Amino acid sequence: MTSMELVGLNTKWYRYQQGLTQEEYANITKFKMAYISTIENGDANLTCKNIDFIAKSFGIKVELLFKEDTAIKAKKLPARVDMYNK
């Protein structure tokens, strides 16, 4: 898995853990929803500043965005957060 994929999947994982839709997370971070989708799909070449910002927005350490075990779990999440919370 590439670094971009790890950060993307872990972003998705932590967003789901907080019960947030991409739209809600976009409102919190002031990122565009399309950019969050690009991040979560592993297609965003993020700066260190944005990686730090994402970690801070979840209240986690940066290194957690690079964990492979949670990234693998994130691959199994449903397409919508409201389906996950039921």
Long-range contacts (C-beta under 8 A, 24 or more apart in sequence): 1-68, 1-71, 2-42, 3-66, 4-42, 4-43, 4-44, 4-45, 4-46, 5-42, 5-71, 6-42, 6-65, 6-66, 6-67, 6-68, 6-71, 7-39, 7-42, 7-46, 7-51, 7-54, 7-65, 7-66, 8-39, 8-40, 8-41, 8-42, 8-43, 8-44, 9-40, 9-42, 9-70, 9-71, 9-72, 9-74, 9-75, 10-64, 10-65, 10-66, 10-67, 10-70, 10-71, 10-74, 11-36, 11-39, 11-40, 11-54, 11-65, 12-40, 12-74, 12-77, 13-70, 13-71, 13-73, 13-74, 13-77, 14-58, 14-60, 14-64, 14-65, 15-40, 15-58, 15-81, 16-74, 16-77, 16-81, 16-84, 18-58, 19-81, 19-84, 19-85, 20-81, 21-80, 21-81, 21-82, 22-81, 25-57, 28-57, 29-53, 29-54, 29-57
